[in-house]
Amino acid sequence: MESYDIVILGAGPAGLTAAIYATRSLRKVAVVEKGVPGGQIAMTDLIENYPGFPEGVSGPELMQKFEDQAKKFGTEFINLFTVKEIQLDGVEKVVLSTDGRQIRARSIIVATGQNPRNLNVPGESEYTGRGVSYCATCDGAFFKDRRVAVVGGGNSAIQEALYLTRFAKSVTVIHRRDQLRADKILQERAFRNEKIDFLWNSVVVEIKGDNLLRSVVVKNVKTGELKEYEFDGLFIYIGYQPNTEFLKGLVELDENGYIVTDEKLETSVPGIFACGDVRRNVLKQVSVAVGEGAVAATSAERYLENLENK
């Protein structure tokens, strides 16, 4: 069983930043990732509010720089490793994967992020990959000159709606309220874009089609009226849920499943830290994740120093 000083779960902005700081402290560090490094941000077309990039930067480009920097300092990457659970063995921790692999660590930094929430309506799972998508950057090009809809009213929904106008013939934003929650600058861009229209006070109640998605049934939440609209694609952005299933019963989670930490970003279990979108915090942004990754790695280093001095 391979053993490390610090094992970082997740290779998004928080996890990769933690890796950079931890390896620069000359610790043996591994980053565990179930897919490819980058996290959710690697599926974002354009990031405009990350300092140092006045013209903006694509998510994949930024995350590649993070990964390259972590590797430069000696971080090991263990890909295709889906965490099943963490077991405690004295002061050490054992990370078990769903396929039976094990990694031993003296400290762990959880940076597993969050995933998009589902609508949980009839037809959603059936047409996922056949018209239903959760990533415009991934799938937008498949809908050239087609009619698509975006569900949601926050930053992600409006950013992706604007991105989809590059390809789609029209983009309809379906939102359960009568005004958007996105930043004002994004709202202004969306309202000015001739390809974007809005269905206010509306929710999707059913997705229909044959071998592909063909239509969406929408309910007006004020009148109760049901109406069916023809669309070729449906992109869903209604919030996120943290990737903390493997931590239930081990560390303290809040009512929404996010990890509760102290100011050092240590969880309720000594030696296990958390950072980024998986943690209970007030803002889910790359810049916040980067700062928290630095704090978590520094705290893990101090934890190890205290162990060694005992």
HUVENUR-V284445 format. One record per pair of residues at least 12 apart in sequence whose ideal C-beta (glycine too) atoms are under 6 Angstrom apart, sorted by the first residue. I is the first residue (numbers start at 1). J is the second residue. Records with the same first field share a line. If there is no record, write none. Layout:
BEGIN
I: J / J
END
This chain:
BEGIN
1: 102 / 104
2: 103
3: 104
4: 28 / 30 / 105
5: 27 / 28 / 106
6: 22 / 27 / 29 / 107 / 300
7: 30 / 95 / 103 / 105 / 108
8: 31 / 109
9: 32 / 83 / 110 / 112
10: 111 / 112 / 113
11: 31 / 33 / 37
12: 39 / 113
13: 41 / 286 / 289 / 290
14: 111 / 275 / 276 / 289 / 292 / 293
15: 31 / 111
16: 66 / 70
17: 290 / 293 / 294
18: 109 / 293 / 296 / 297
19: 31 / 70 / 75
20: 69 / 70
21: 294 / 297
22: 297
23: 73 / 74 / 75
24: 73
25: 301
29: 75
30: 76 / 78
31: 75 / 77
32: 78 / 81
33: 79
34: 82
37: 67
38: 63
39: 113
40: 113
41: 59 / 286
42: 59 / 60 / 63
43: 135 / 137 / 138
44: 59
45: 137 / 163
50: 286
81: 97
82: 97 / 98
83: 246
84: 96 / 97 / 98
85: 246
92: 104 / 106
93: 105 / 108
107: 271 / 300 / 303 / 304
108: 272
109: 273 / 296 / 300
110: 274 / 278
111: 275 / 276
112: 243 / 278
113: 243 / 277 / 278
114: 240 / 241 / 242 / 277
116: 134 / 240
117: 238 / 239 / 241
119: 204 / 236
121: 204 / 205 / 206
122: 206
123: 206 / 207 / 208
124: 207
127: 207 / 209 / 213
130: 212
131: 212 / 213 / 233
132: 234
133: 235
134: 236
136: 160 / 163 / 164 / 235
140: 164 / 167
141: 167
143: 167 / 168 / 233
144: 167
145: 169
146: 168 / 169 / 232
147: 169 / 170 / 231 / 232
148: 164 / 168 / 171 / 231 / 233
149: 172 / 174 / 231 / 234
150: 173 / 235
151: 174 / 204 / 236 / 238
152: 237 / 238
153: 175 / 180 / 181
154: 181 / 182
155: 182 / 183
156: 237
157: 237
158: 182 / 186 / 190
160: 235
161: 173 / 196
162: 189
165: 193 / 195
170: 195
171: 195 / 196
172: 197 / 199
173: 198
174: 199 / 202
176: 203 / 221
178: 200 / 201
201: 220 / 221 / 222
202: 218 / 220
203: 219 / 221
204: 216 / 218
205: 217 / 219
215: 228 / 230
216: 229 / 231 / 234
242: 257 / 258 / 278
244: 257
251: 267 / 268 / 269
252: 268
254: 280
258: 280
259: 274 / 278 / 279
260: 280
261: 274 / 279
264: 299
265: 295 / 296 / 299
266: 299
271: 303
273: 296 / 299 / 300
275: 292 / 293 / 296
276: 289 / 292
END
